[in-house]
Amino acid sequence: MDATALAAQALAATGRQAKAQAGLGWLTAHQGADGGFAATGAATANANSTGLAAQALLSAGRLGAGLKAWSYLTKLQLGCAAAPADRGAVAYDGTGFNAATAPRATTQAVLGLAGTGLAELTAHGSRPAAPALACPNGS
């Protein structure tokens, strides 16, 4: 799953559109009903594979499948109910938040949540500090 998502983006960036579309079609065919993507050989979807697949799909304009994956990721992202240090992090899967798997899950999920392809990523607009989630009542 992950390799196909990355390869489809690389193929598109180098002008090999037919091959990129074939990879994107394969991804779409393997998307779960919940919008998530499972790693090859795994039964359940996870934020890592879904983040990379969402990035590939959204950046290629496959909005139906891409937004379905994006929605899956948003359900795994921690909000204001989480401990302040964990807010914004993404759980690896639907079994709950685990601080040991969150750094990688969040890193790959952010790519899908942003929807910007690898070839288009830049530092434009970046800030040196991490943004803070605005929660009601400042909690």
Secondary structure, 3 states (H helix, E strand, C coil): CHHHHHHHHHHHHCCCHHHHHHHHHHHHHCCCCCCCEECCCCCCEEHHHHHHHHHHHHHCCCHHHHHHHHHHHHHHECCCCCCHHHCCCECCCCCCCCCCCHHHHHHHHHHHHHCCCHHHCCCCCCCCCCCCCCCHHHC
